[in-house]
């Protein structure tokens, strides 16, 4: 992948990339450090239509997916924003802003599921 010449010299792009990297690290750390090796199942879904058994249990792999999602999101958003930067800077900013929003939502949902142990 060839980055545009001015892509990494743009201060707003660097700000977004730094914030997204920080949020990805926070996401991975908050999920991976709170996993308990003695507990075999975690609450991974809430279904209101199931009555008294609203919560669906899953393994730790389902929660590790939140950390993997953050890393994949960071990589692909960086690639897509670099490609969009060639055509329009606003599209690159928009892609990185949406990535920030998705990473924040991933942190919130991952922590909410881990609280329900």
Secondary structure, 3 states (H helix, E strand, C coil): CCCCCCHHHCHHHHHHHHHHHHHHHHHHHHHHCCCCCCCCCEEEEECHHHCCCCEEEECHHHHHHHHHHHHHHHHHHHHHHHHHHCCCHHHHHHHHHHHHHHHHHHHHHHHHHHHCC
